[in-house]
Amino acid sequence: MNKQLENAVYNVLESSPDVFPFHYDEQWYWVKKATKNGSNVLHRLVYKVLQTPVLAPVKKMSPAQSIVYEAQRMRRLKADFPYLPEVVTYTEEFMVTVDCGEDLRSLVKYRITDSSGVDALFKRAVEHLAKLHGLQHFHGGAQIKNFTLKERELYLVDFEEDFQGIALPDLQFRDLLLFLNSVARTGYAVDYPALIERYGALSGHRDFHQRLQGLKERFSFLWALLQNPVVYRLADKDTKGMYRLFKQL
């Protein structure tokens, strides 16, 4: 069946976007095309200067290397952590996974409007991230757009990023910061200390709260600038999200 599925995907691959839903044999799948990965020279230079985990540069890989790495990594992870979609098949040009629902960013933007429902989703998501970290793994792109929900079960997707020379605790701290920032970008009033406490209890990384405090103090000049309404209006969404997050810490 995998070879037939691959042939069916090849028929539409060239005219399709990088990631697209695909219906085959009465079942929905997601197809992800092979694309190159890696951080540019400026990104690497900024990381060397600031040494901030959230800016850790991604390892450079060709399109074929990137898609094979992700597919094989997901299959290995699923043996320890079941909350990943099944990788049905992959080639050096694409990967096919079983459909695992709609991403949380879209859900909280378009479908779930009550704050209690949003809070419950964010809590479940941070619990899944903590469990993944407790198994001595990292995600790499832990924004809420890479968490999905199907039939009341939560899944993690998009494991394409790899790193060199970065310690696992730093990669896990990066995951948490990316997650919290993506939550902040939604604009919902969220109890961040409660999310961080829940994460620490399940992952064992209770020290991450102090690391976040240290990051807040390190960039205190920026948060002070953002108190000016004019500067705040000019800031991008990521910066505004980080400001909302750190105001509560």
N, C-alpha and C positions, 0 to 999 in steps of 0.2 A: 504493500500500500504506500510506503514511503516514497518509492521511486515514481509511482503514479502521481502522488501529491507534488513531488518536486517538479515533474514535467508540467503539471497544471500551473504551478507558480511561474515557471519559466515563460509560459505563454503570455503572462501579463506583467512580468517584472519590469521590463524596460519602460513601460508607460505609467508605472505606479510610483507613488511617493516613497520616501525612505522607510516609512512604517505604515502598514495598511491592513485593514481587516480582509479576510479571505474566506469565502464560503466554499466548502468542498465536501461532497458525500454527506450532506445533511448535517454538517458541523461547522462552527465558526472557528477560525484560527486568526492569529496575527502573524504577519510576515515582516521581518526586519531585514532591510538590504544592508550589505556590507559597505561600510564607510570608513575612511581613515580616522584615526584617533590620535590625540596628543596635544600638548600645550605649546604655544608659540614661544619665541625667544624672550619677548618682553615679559610674559607671564613667569617664565623661569627666573628671569632677573629680579623681578619684584619679590618672588618667594625667597631668593637668596638674601635679599636685603631685610625683609620683614620677618622671615621664618615663622609665618602664621600658618597653622595646619590647614585652614580653609582654603589657602592659596596653593596647596601642594600641587606641583605640576603632574599632569597625566602622562603616562608613558606613551611614546610615539609607536604607532602600529599601522601597518598597511591595512586597507580594507579587508583583505582575506585574513590577515592575522587577527584583526579586531573581532570579526564575527565568529571565527573558530574559537578564539579565547573565551568570548562571552558564552557561547553555547556549551563548551566543555566545562566552564566554571559553574554555570547554572546546574548542570547535571550533577556535578560533585556536591554542590551546596544542598541540593534537594535531598540528598541522602541523609544530611544532618538536620535540615530545616525544611519542612514540607510545604511552607507557604510561598512557593514559587510555581509558576506555570510549568507544565511539562514541555520540554523541548522535544518536539515530535521528530524533527529531522533538521539537518543543516548541511550546507555546502560552503564553499569559499565565496559564494556570492550572496547568500541569504540564510536566515534562520526562521523556522516555523515553530510557533508555540501555540498551545491550546488557549483559547480565549479565556480570560480571567476577569472580565468585567470592565467597569468604567473607573477611570482614575479619580482619586480623591479631590484633586484640584477642581475638576469639572463638576463633581458631585456637590461640593460646598458652594460652587459658584452658581449652578443652575438648578439643582434638584432639592438639596436639603437646606431649608431656610430657617428652621428653628435652632436656636443656639445650643440647646441641650443635645440635639442630634449631632451637631458639628463637634461639640466638646467630646462626645462619646467616640466619634470617629478618630479624632486626634489622639485621644487616650489609647485606643486600640492600636493605632499606628505606632506610637512611641513604644508601646509594649512589645510589638513585633520587632522593632529595631533593637530594643534592649535584649530580647531573646537571641537575635542573630549575633549581637556582640558578645553575649554571654557564652556562645559556642565558639568564640575566638575567630570570628569572621568580621569583615566589614562590607559595606554596600558599595560606596563610591559615588552614588548619586541619589542620596536619601531624601530628596525633596518629595513633597506629597504627590506630585504628578507621577511619581514612580511607585505609588501604592495604589492598588486597585481593589474593588469590592465586587464580589459576585456571589449571589445566593447566601448573603450574610457572612461570607468568609473573606478575610483580608489577605491580599497577596502582595509580594514585592516583585518589581520588574526592573529591567534595564541595569544589567551588571557589566557593562562594557568597559568600565574604567579600571586601569591597572596603574600601579605606582612602583617606583624604584627608590630604595634607600629611605623610605618613610616608615617609622615604627608603627606597629599595629594600633597602639593606644592613640597615636596622633591621627591615624586614619579614622578611627572610631569617633574621636572628638570632632573631626571634620564632618562626619556623617550627622552627628547630633546638631551641630551648628547649621548645616544645610537644611536639616529637617525643621528646626525652630524658625529659621529665617523664612522658609517657604510657608510655614503656618502664619507668621507675622504678615506676610505679603497679602494674605486673604483679607486683612482688615478686620477680622473678628476679634472681639475682646476675649482674650485667652488667658488663663491662669498659668503663666509660664513656669513659675516656681513649682507648681504642682506637677506639671509635666516632667520637669527636670528631676524632681524627687522620685517620681514613679520610675523614670528611666534608670536612675541610680540604684534603686532598690532591686530591680530585676537584672541589671547588667553587672552590678558590682562596682561600677564607676562612680561612686559617690563624690570622688574628687573633681569630677567634671564641673560641678557647680562652682568650685573655687577657680577653676580654669576659665570659666565664662566671666567670673568677676574680674579676673586678671585682664582678660581681653577688653572688658568694658573700661577698666582704668587706663589701659594702654592707649585707647583711642578716645579718651575723655575730651580732648580738644575738638574732635569731630562732633560728638554729641552736644557739646556746648554751642557750636556753630548752628546746629540744626534746631536749636530753640528759637532762632530767628525765623519768623514766618516766611520771609523772602528766600532764605537759604533752603528752608524745608521744601518750598514749592519747586525749587530748581533741582532738588535731589532726585535720583532715580529710585525705582521701586525697591530694589535690594537694600539701598542705604536707609530708606524710610522704614523698611521692615526691621532691619537691625536696630534702628533707633527705638522703635516700639518695643522690641524685645528687651533691650538693655535698660530701658526705663523701669521695667518691673523687677530687675534683678537687684 
